[in-house]
Amino acid sequence: KPIYIFEGEKDALVAPFNGISFSAGAGSIPKDITILYRHDTIIIVYDNDKTGKDGAMKLAERIKKESPLNSF
């Protein structure tokens, strides 16, 4: 089952599918994100502005680097 990662908490709350949000904004990533790797598919849904794009790229790079499957 995929997991969706939203930039905003409100987005995560109203989404019709399994999603989460990191509470400190697009640029923040928790120290431990290993729980995400329980999911076969991780979908990053951040805003289409500079902050959102930069934050999504930062998160994608971290997931790609740390993922036990080393694939994204």
C-alpha positions, 0 to 999 in steps of 0.5 A: 500500500503506498504512503503519501507524504504531504507538505501541509498537515491540512492536506494530510488530514483531508486526503482520501488516502493513507498520508502523513505530514512532517509538522515543521514544513517542507524543509524539515525531515525527521531524524528517523524515517525508517517507518516509511520503508514499510511501504512499497511506494512513497509518493511525495506531494508538496506544493508547486512553489520553490520551497515545496520543490526544494523540500520534495527533492531533499526528501526524495534524495534522503529516501533514495540514499537510506532506503533498504531497497535503494530504489525510488 
